[in-house]
């Protein structure tokens, strides 16, 4: 189970979740993408109309606990399923503050069913370090941190890594940072190259060899409700996410 997390918005978490999921499904894995962000961009980006979503992750995490298998739905891509979110998830997070064992609610909801049905689970976290992200990290064994190769994006990393280390120490001993993923990388600029170097020097964390560049096709894909590997199968963006999927598989 892999969380895609960074408390900074606009770093490519949802883009990474959708397209890594698509690339892994293309390799033959049974993949579930779970939307833990009330903005529901992953849900929409995988072709689900929010007007059709009557039960979502908000109901799974709410006090009356709808089973996860009742909300999961297939996408248009074979092997790729989604657990949708809606804006209601924001109020569910507020409710979680008073729940007993509030950091473990999501892990308890998984209840072994997910492991039996899917080979890989990818969780798209919201751009905060609130209870939804903490619940995702407590349930995960791996974290991928997408980082824009910009000064402020890298500066905020230390806070996230500190939270991950605390969760590992106190709540989930299995949690590991799988790697830092450079996103929106533009190798033509000196700043991007310098920031990438800074990223590689930041502690002892792995930086993926794959770098995700901002391309037109990558921006268009969510509008079609498909991963870029399906929408523009021969594009540079599709190739990049296939490379990332191979790295993830190799790292286990």
FIDOVEX-117666 format. One record per residue: residue in three letters; x, y, z of N, C-alpha, C in turn. Coordinates in steps of 0.001 Angstrom, whole numbers, padded with zeros to 6 digits, always signed. Layout:
BEGIN
ALAXYZXYZXYZ;...
This chain:
BEGIN
UNK+000848-001188+000000+000000+000000+000000+000886+001241+000000;UNK+000662+002101-000991+001551+003252-001193+000762+004554-001072;UNK+001151+005406-000137+000576+006752-000049+001384+007704-000928;UNK+000688+008569-001641+001337+009650-002388+001066+010915-001585;UNK+002087+011426-000907+001845+012469+000092+002814+013636-000027;UNK+002290+014812+000215+003061+016041+000388+002070+017103+000828;UNK+002374+017807+001918+001405+018787+002422+001308+020021+001531;UNK+002226+020149+000587+002175+021286-000345+001254+020920-001513;UNK+000377+021828-001872-000510+021586-003012+000209+021825-004336;UNK-000343+021271-005394+000162+021542-006739+001506+020918-007067;UNK+001866+019830-006371+003167+019198-006646+003029+017954-007524;UNK+001771+017605-007849+001574+016464-008739+001182+015176-008038;UNK+000588+015265-006839+000183+014044-006116-000871+013264-006905;UNK-001928+013967-007305-003019+013285-008009-002554+012782-009371;UNK-001784+013595-010070-001228+013186-011374-000409+011909-011209;UNK+000403+011862-010159+001231+010682-009892+000364+009475-009548;UNK-000640+009680-008706-001512+008571-008277-002224+007939-009470;UNK-002834+008786-010299-003596+008284-011450-002687+007557-012436;UNK-001575+008174-012774-000752+007647-013867+000167+006512-013442;UNK+000614+006518-012187+001345+005363-011673+000383+004170-011601;UNK-000844+004434-011147-001867+003381-011109-002119+002803-012491;UNK-002246+003689-013482-002478+003246-014855-001315+002426-015396;UNK-000093+002877-015117+001102+002177-015614+001244+000804-014960;UNK+000907+000694-013673+000978-000600-012987-000112-001552-013487;UNK-001309-001001-013755-002399-001829-014306-002013-002360-015687;UNK-001326-001512-016448-000863-001908-017781+000126-003085-017684;UNK+000877-003142-016581+001828-004241-016366+001136-005520-015883;UNK-000177-005427-015667-000924-006621-015272-001276-006701-013799;UNK-000932-005669-013025-001282-005663-011603-002742-005233-011422;UNK-003374-005772-010384-004718-005313-010013-004525-004123-009070;UNK-004951-002942-009519-004623-001699-008805-005900-001019-008304;UNK-005845-000582-007049-006917+000239-006483-006342+001605-006140;UNK-006931+002654-006685-006577+004035-006310-007633+004535-005328;UNK-007187+004951-004151-008103+005460-003124-007954+006971-003027;UNK-009073+007669-003142-009073+009132-003094-009344+009592-001663;UNK-008304+010127-001013-008452+010623+000368-008506+012146+000416;UNK-008690+012778-000735-008705+014235-000815-010131+014718-001082;UNK-010695+015562-000216-012055+016068-000432-012243+016789-001776;UNK-011144+017249-002379-011276+017907-003694-011663+016910-004784;UNK-011428+015611-004525-011885+014519-005402-011318+014580-006820;UNK-010152+015165-006982-009571+015260-008329-009196+013894-008898;UNK-008756+012981-008043-008422+011641-008529-009686+010937-009038;UNK-010768+011074-008297-012042+010454-008691-012468+010931-010069;UNK-012468+012242-010250-012871+012827-011544-011859+012471-012630;UNK-010570+012490-012271-009510+012197-013244-009512+010762-013722;UNK-010215+009889-012987-010361+008491-013427-011744+008239-014025;UNK-012403+009328-014436-013628+009196-015233-014904+008986-014448;UNK-014881+009244-013131-016089+009067-012316-016792+010418-012180;UNK-018075+010462-012509-018856+011686-012337-019304+011796-010880;UNK-018991+012920-010242-019313+013069-008815-020819+013015-008563;UNK-021618+013358-009563-023079+013305-009385-023577+011858-009274;UNK-022732+010914-009729-023081+009485-009633-022579+008835-008348;UNK-021807+009574-007558-021207+008997-006348-022129+009261-005152;UNK-022789+008213-004693-023711+008360-003561-023076+007908-002250;UNK-022081+007019-002361-021315+006615-001177-019837+006638-001537;UNK-019050+007176-000628-017644+007441-000951-016771+007167+000267;UNK-015501+007591+000189-014590+007426+001327-015115+008137+002568;UNK-015925+009159+002388-016527+009847+003542-017367+008870+004360;UNK-018098+007982+003668-018948+007001+004364-018127+005878+004990;UNK-017002+005539+004351-016123+004484+004878-015503+004930+006203;UNK-015166+006214+006300-014482+006731+007492-015447+007306+008532;UNK-016704+007478+008156-017684+008070+009069-018055+007075+010174;UNK-018801+007568+011144-019106+006764+012329-019874+005489+011979;UNK-020764+005556+010965-021571+004374+010639-020842+003401+009703;UNK-019627+003742+009238-018696+002846+008534-019299+001939+007458;UNK-019455+002451+006267-019829+001631+005109-018596+000802+004718;UNK-018735-000516+004442-017569-001311+004033-016946-000780+002738;UNK-015636-000834+002661-014912-000291+001504-015342-000963+000198;UNK-015610-002267+000251-015963-002977-000986-017275-002484-001587;UNK-018093-001775-000791-019369-001266-001303-019223+000041-002090;UNK-018062+000692-001969-017898+001965-002699-016926+001847-003873;UNK-016096+000803-003888-015090+000665-004959-015779+000403-006287;UNK-015302+001068-007324-015878+000855-008652-014779+000750-009699;UNK-015025+000012-010771-014010-000117-011823-013904+001177-012637;UNK-012760+001405-013239-012614+002511-014191-012717+001921-015596;UNK-012568+002767-016593-012624+002283-017974-011406+001431-018318;UNK-010350+001533-017512-009129+000784-017792-009134-000553-017054;UNK-008876-001616-017776-008845-002953-017168-007803-003013-016055;UNK-008190-003589-014933-007250-003768-013825-007122-002576-012903;UNK-007835-001477-013204-007716-000253-012397-009072+000106-011792;UNK-009143+000135-010468-010380+000485-009762-010144+001731-008910;UNK-011248+002332-008466-011125+003557-007669-012106+003526-006497;UNK-011628+004012-005342-012503+004287-004200-012705+005795-004193;UNK-013885+006283-004610-014065+007715-004848-014185+008554-003573;UNK-013931+009840-003745-014131+010818-002665-015170+011837-003122;UNK-015715+012551-002162-016552+013722-002446-016179+014795-001417;UNK-016758+015956-001578-016478+017067-000663-016865+016735+000778;UNK-017772+015773+000944-018194+015355+002301-017024+014873+003151;UNK-015961+014450+002491-014794+013936+003209-014202+015000+004137;UNK-014376+016264+003794-013863+017356+004642-014576+017360+006001;UNK-015887+017169+005994-016611+017153+007279-016354+015856+008036;UNK-016084+014771+007299-015732+013503+007952-014422+013660+008723;UNK-013481+014414+008142-012207+014627+008836-012433+015351+010158;UNK-013343+016310+010170-013657+017037+011411-014233+016067+012450;UNK-015113+015160+012004-015697+014151+012905-014625+013239+013503;UNK-013600+012946+012704-012546+012025+013162-011819+012545+014401;UNK-011788+013867+014572-011050+014443+015707-011552+013929+017049;UNK-012823+013557+017115-013371+013091+018395-013464+011566+018457;UNK-013042+010891+017398-013151+009427+017363-012042+008777+018200;UNK-012372+007677+018839-011361+006899+019572-010514+006155+018542;UNK-009202+006197+018726-008310+005566+017744-008393+006242+016393;UNK-008492+007566+016413-008795+008320+015197-007746+008156+014093;UNK-006504+007858+014455-005461+007701+013432-005552+006340+012737;UNK-006310+005403+013336-006360+004026+012815-007664+003695+012092;UNK-008555+004649+011960-009891+004371+011398-009782+003788+009987;UNK-008943+004380+009156-008800+003920+007776-008174+002521+007730;UNK-007140+002306+008522-006487+000987+008542-007491-000091+008955;UNK-008317+000214+009956-009324-000750+010394-010360-001012+009296;UNK-010670+000014+008518-011679-000114+007458-011210-001043+006338;UNK-009911-001146+006153-009377-001991+005070-009627-003469+005358;UNK-009469-003856+006616-009942-005141+007119-009542-006358+006271;UNK-008380-006311+005623-007907-007487+004885-008533-007672+003510;UNK-009699-007051+003270-010393-007225+001982-009551-006715+000820;UNK-008945-005557+001021-008160-004926-000049-007004-005819-000487;UNK-006288-006390+000472-005135-007238+000143-005541-008476-000658;UNK-006751-008953-000405-007221-010140-001144-007620-009797-002579;UNK-008086-008583-002787-008628-008201-004092-007622-007517-005021;UNK-006607-006865-004426-005711-006032-005226-004246-006327-004937;UNK-003419-006133-005963-001973-006323-005802-001311-005051-005292;UNK-001836-003903-005727-001260-002607-005352-002392-001651-004982;UNK-002210-000927-003896-003158+000127-003500-002400+001443-003448;UNK-002928+002447-004142-002306+003774-004170-003283+004765-003540;UNK-002799+005512-002555-003664+006452-001832-003244+007886-002164;UNK-004165+008631-002725-003915+010040-003043-004295+010881-001823;UNK-003291+011452-001154-003524+012201+000088-003837+013671-000194;UNK-004577+014315+000709-004848+015750+000541-003600+016588+000827;UNK-003598+017857+000386-002420+018719+000598-002376+019335+002002;UNK-002482+018476+003008-002373+018923+004406-001718+017789+005181;UNK-001321+018078+006421-000830+017015+007310-001883+016732+008376;UNK-003153+016775+007950-004264+016529+008873-004547+015050+009049;UNK-005714+014754+009633-006053+013370+009992-006257+012453+008793;UNK-006672+012992+007649-006843+012134+006467-005485+011620+005989;UNK-004509+012514+005932-003159+012104+005523-002557+011159+006556;UNK-002731+011466+007833-002177+010609+008895-002811+009217+008825;UNK-004125+009151+008588-004792+007853+008441-004220+007064+007270;UNK-003952+007750+006168-003379+007080+004992-001988+006538+005306;UNK-001178+007337+005992+000190+006918+006321+000213+005770+007331;UNK-000728+005778+008253-000800+004690+009237-001168+003368+008549;UNK-001945+003452+007478-002378+002244+006768-001363+001766+005725;UNK-000401+002603+005368+000509+002308+004250+001809+001660+004721;UNK+002459+000983+003784+003808+000484+004070+004862+001334+003365;UNK+004441+002087+002339+005372+002907+001554+004785+004297+001309;UNK+005678+005271+001165+005266+006636+000796+006110+007086-000389;UNK+005445+007646-001388+006158+008353-002456+005855+009836-002262;UNK+006905+010654-002248+006724+012104-002041+007043+012830-003349;UNK+006009+013317-004057+006278+014128-005243+006763+015515-004806;UNK+007824+015995-005425+008397+017291-005048+008685+018102-006303;UNK+008122+019287-006350+008477+020198-007441+009912+020658-007249;UNK+010648+020742-008333+012048+021163-008212+012108+022688-008109;UNK+011566+023182-006985+011566+024612-006680+011960+024793-005217;UNK+012467+025954-004905+013041+026203-003573+012050+025930-002445;UNK+010855+026537-002497+009918+026403-001379+009368+024985-001249;UNK+009243+024287-002372+008737+022910-002338+009686+022020-001560;UNK+010975+022206-001772+011969+021377-001096+012080+021760+000379;UNK+011919+023074+000652+012010+023557+002029+010947+022900+002930;UNK+009746+022666+002382+008657+022085+003174+008782+020595+003408;UNK+009729+019963+002740+009894+018510+002836+010253+018038+004237;UNK+011063+018820+004919+011558+018382+006230+010406+018185+007221;UNK+009372+019044+007129+008213+018902+008033+007489+017590+007759;UNK+007318+017258+006485+006634+016022+006123+007439+014803+006575;UNK+008734+014846+006341+009591+013710+006718+009566+013509+008240;UNK+009501+014617+008978+009417+014533+010445+008122+013832+010877;UNK+007008+014176+010226+005721+013537+010534+005772+012041+010206;UNK+006336+011713+009032+006453+010311+008620+007285+009525+009635;UNK+008388+010108+010081+009242+009432+011071+008529+009220+012401;UNK+007709+010208+012796+006940+010090+014045+005904+008978+013935;UNK+005211+008929+012775+004210+007873+012560+004887+006505+012572;UNK+006052+006417+011928+006796+005147+011907+007160+004706+013325;UNK+007559+005662+014132+007999+005370+015497+006840+004953+016397;UNK+005692+005646+016248+004616+005476+017225+003413+004676+016749;UNK+003141+004701+015441+001872+004129+014974+001999+003051+013901;UNK+003079+003085+013114+003194+002152+011988+004669+001877+011704;UNK+005192+000829+012335+006623+000522+012215+007021+000091+010799;UNK+006031-000281+009976+006328-000756+008613+006512+000384+007611;UNK+006208+001603+008010+006198+002728+007066+007607+003107+006613;UNK+007802+003164+005304+009098+003562+004722+008862+004562+003594;UNK+009797+005489+003442+009744+006387+002280+010352+005636+001095;UNK+009520+005340+000104+009994+004598-001064+010903+005489-001917;UNK+010549+006770-001996+011416+007674-002749+010799+009049-002929;UNK+011646+009990-003300+011221+011348-003646+011141+011417-005171;UNK+010043+011968-005676+009814+012017-007116+009836+013460-007596;UNK+010793+013786-008450+010871+015148-009006+009756+015340-010029;UNK+008905+016342-009793+007780+016598-010700+007904+017987-011321;UNK+007190+018164-012437+007221+019431-013192+008661+019870-013444;UNK+009497+018886-013728+010928+019158-013898+011194+019768-015273;UNK+011956+020851-015271+012368+021492-016523+013889+021586-016533;UNK+014508+020611-017178+015969+020515-017184+016668+021657-017879;UNK+015893+022526-018557+016507+023668-019258+016903+024771-018283;UNK+016303+024756-017073+016587+025843-016132+017653+025427-015121;UNK+018522+026365-014809+019587+026118-013816+018956+025818-012459;UNK+017883+026566-012124+017229+026388-010818+016745+024951-010643;UNK+016071+024409-011664+015550+023043-011557+016688+022046-011355;UNK+017775+022244-012080+018907+021314-011947+019542+021416-010558;UNK+019634+022650-010048+020192+022848-008703+019287+022239-007638;UNK+017968+022435-007807+017012+021896-006831+017015+020367-006839;UNK+017187+019785-008022+017282+018330-008116+018507+017834-007354;UNK+019605+018572-007473+020828+018216-006749+020607+018327-005245;UNK+019906+019399-004827+019577+019584-003408+018723+018425-002885;UNK+017801+017998-003730+016914+016888-003380+017731+015624-003115;UNK+018706+015403-003961+019548+014200-003834+020439+014259-002588;UNK+020715+015482-002135+021586+015633-000957+020786+015681+000350;UNK+019463+015652+000243+018591+015817+001407+018499+014500+002179;UNK+019251+014390+003232+019204+013180+004058+019606+011950+003266;UNK+019081+010815+003681+019467+009561+003025+018298+008972+002249;UNK+017452+009835+001694+016264+009357+000991+016548+009163-000495;UNK+016007+008090-001023+016167+007792-002441+015417+008817-003289;UNK+016022+009229-004378+015339+010052-005383+015157+009161-006609;UNK+013924+009034-007071+013675+008196-008243+014478+008693-009447;UNK+014950+007741-010251+015644+008119-011489+014686+008795-012464;UNK+013436+008353-012430+012405+008947-013293+012068+010349-012811;UNK+011976+011275-013763+011520+012638-013444+010289+012931-014286;UNK+009298+013560-013687+008053+013844-014397+008085+015288-014883;UNK+008046+015456-016180+008046+016800-016764+006609+017209-017078;UNK+006337+018486-017002+005005+018985-017338+004860+019000-018853;UNK+003889+018269-019368+003657+018249-020810+002174+018494-021088;UNK+001863+018837-022309+000470+019102-022701-000382+017852-022493;UNK+000132+016709-022922-000633+015455-022817-000959+015117-021361;UNK-000015+015385-020480-000226+015108-019060-001342+015984-018502;UNK-001408+017218-018991-002473+018132-018564-003827+017767-019148;UNK-003833+017197-020334-005095+016854-021011-005717+015562-020474;UNK-004874+014624-020055-005353+013283-019695-006509+013277-018677;UNK-006433+014083-017568-007538+014035-016596-008894+014434-017200;UNK-008868+015266-018219-010124+015695-018852-010801+014537-019576;UNK-010026+013513-019923-010579+012349-020624-010985+011249-019646;UNK-010606+011415-018371-010928+010405-017367-010079+009156-017488;UNK-008892+009306-018099-008013+008152-018298-006592+008500-017881;UNK-005809+007505-017447-004376+007744-017244-003720+008098-018575;UNK-002605+008805-018504-001929+009235-019732-001413+008022-020522;UNK-001176+006910-019840-000723+005693-020531-001805+005151-021468;UNK-003066+005481-021173-004184+005083-022031-004514+006180-023031;UNK-004510+007424-022543-004932+008552-023379-003919+008872-024479;UNK-002647+008886-024123-001586+009214-025093-000466+008202-024898;UNK-000714+007000-025351+000120+005856-024994+001574+005966-025440;UNK+001833+006734-026496+003212+006857-026997+003890+008164-026578;UNK+003247+008917-025683+003797+010228-025299+004967+010078-024333;UNK+005745+011153-024207+006878+011167-023266+006376+010975-021834;UNK+005204+011555-021515+004643+011425-020165+004286+009969-019864;UNK+003695+009281-020842+003337+007864-020650+004595+007031-020428;UNK+005633+007328-021200+006896+006589-021041+007488+006817-019657;UNK+007403+008072-019175+007954+008406-017854+007240+007619-016753;UNK+005919+007535-016841+005185+006817-015790+005391+005307-015884;UNK+005638+004800-017077+005995+003371-017198+007352+003118-016531;UNK+008269+004043-016720+009591+003910-016076+009445+003964-014556;UNK+008605+004887-014082+008375+005001-012636+007760+003710-012102;UNK+006786+003158-012831+006148+001911-012398+007179+000795-012278;UNK+008095+000728-013244+009136-000306-013185+010048-000106-011969;UNK+010378+001159-011687+011209+001444-010496+010482+001009-009213;UNK+009199+001328-009147+008405+000993-007951+008357-000524-007764;UNK+008135-001253-008860+008087-002717-008791+009434-003280-008322;UNK+010508-002749-008877+011852-003230-008509+012171-002967-007031;UNK+011693-001828-006536+011960-001472-005140+011046-002230-004176;UNK+009958-002781-004717+009022-003550-003883+008208-002650-002985;
